[in-house]
Amino acid sequence: MSDVMYVSKEAYENMKEELHRMKSVDRPAASRAIAEAREKGDLKENAEYDAAKEAQGILEAKMKLLENQLAIARIVDASTIDTSKVSIMTRVTITNIGTKKTVTYQIVGEKEADLKAGKISVGSPIGQGLLGKLKGDIAEVKAPTGVIKFRIEDITV
């Protein structure tokens, strides 16, 4: 994992809420499930107990991952973003030179990426290809089918 993970304030708050829910709701529920399974007899042959312990282990691993992500998260303030070039949290309108199709994406951190919502990861091939480009520049993106060229049409917040 990288040293810094850039996120919007909204994503950071969502991560904090998810961690709080895991600690205050999911963890006690996992403990109760283990206790109930333990009461059902011999632990050596108790599949319900094994499943509850495994679920608890997975929950603890998810919580640890989220805690680590929160520790390295840096909130990006939209008001401080430079729109003269493509950077994280900018919205960039690009035209595929080959197909003439125009699309707008927001460049976001890995945690917020959602292609259906028009948000692509800064670490994705397109995201990496667009970073640092200026309006009017041609970005060359290496894809499995070959190099795709995009013209930067507009950069906004």
N, C-alpha and C positions, 0 to 999 in steps of 0.2 A: 504494500500500500504506500502511496506517496506521503510526503511529509506534511502536505497541506491539502485540504479538500475544501474547495470554494462552494458555498451554498448561499441561497437567498435567505433572508430573515424568516420567510414563511417555511422553507424547508427545515431550517434549524429548529424552529419552534415545533414543527411536526415530529422531528426526531426526538426532542426532549419529551413531548407528550407520549410518544410510543414507548420510550424507556420507562417513564413514570408508570404507564399502564402495565408494562411487563413486571415491574417491581411490586406494584400495589395490588394487582388483580391476578395476573397469570402465575406469578411465583407462589402465592398462597394457594391457588387452585391446584397447582402441581403437587404441593406438599400434602394437601388434603387427599388427592388421588393416591399418593403413595401410602398414606396412613390407612385409607380404606382398603387398599389392596393387601397391606400387611396384615390386617385383621382377618383376612380370609384363609389364613393357614400357612402351610409349609412354603417358605420363600424359594426353596430350590425348584419347585415345580409350579410356581405361580407366574403364569405368563402376564397376567394383569399387572403384577408388581414390576416385572421386568420392563413392560411397556411404559409404565408410569415413570420409572427411573430414567429410561431413555428419553422420554419427553421432557423431563426436568433437565437433563443434560443438554439437550438441544436448546431449550429456553435459556439456560445459563450462557451457552456459547453465543446466542443471538444478542443477549444483553451485553456481554463483554465486547462484541464487535461494535455494537451501537455506542457504547461508552468510549471506545477507541476512536470512532468516527467523530463523535462530539468533541473529543479532546483535540483533534487536529482540524476541526472545521473552522473556517474563517468566513464570516458573513460579508458578502459583497453588497455595498450600498449603491443602489441604482443612480443616485444623484452624483456620484463621483466617477462614473464610467465615462471614459473617453470614446466618443463615437467617430473619431477620425479614422479609426482602424478597428478591425474585428478583434474582440476580446471576450472574455467570459462575461455572461449576462447581457451581451448585445443581441439585438435582433438583426439578422442579416438577410437581405433579399438577394437571391442568386438566380442566375439563368444558366441552365445547362446548355452549353454552346452546341452540342451535338443534336439535342432534341428540341431546343428552343423553349423548353418548359421552365417557367419561373416559379420559385417557391420561397417562402420565408421561414427561417428557423431561428430559434433562440439558442445561443450557445450556453450550456449550463454544465454544472459539475456532474459527475457520474451518478450521484444519488438522485438527482432530479430528472435525468433523461427520460423522455416519454415521446417517442416518435409520433404517436397519434395526436399529441398536443402540440406538435411542432417544436419540441425541445430535444436537441441533440447534444450528446456528451462532448465535452471539450477533448476527451481522449479518443473519440471515434475518428475513423479515417477522414470523414468530411470535416469534422470539427478541427482536427489538426491541420488539414489542408487550408482552412479558411483563416486560422489565427494569424493576426498581424497584417492581414491584407487590407488595402485601402479601397475606397470606392473607385470602381473602374478597373481594378486589377483583375487578372485572370489567375484563378487558383487551380492547380493541377492536383487531383486526388487519385491516389492509387487504389483501385478497386480490384476484386477478383477477376473482373472481365476486362481489365486494362485501365489505362489512365483516362479519367473523366475531367473535362475542363469546365469550370464554372466562372462566369463573370459576376463580380460583386456589383450589384445594382444600387443598394442602399444599406446604410448601417444606422440603426436607431437603438433606443433603449427600450 
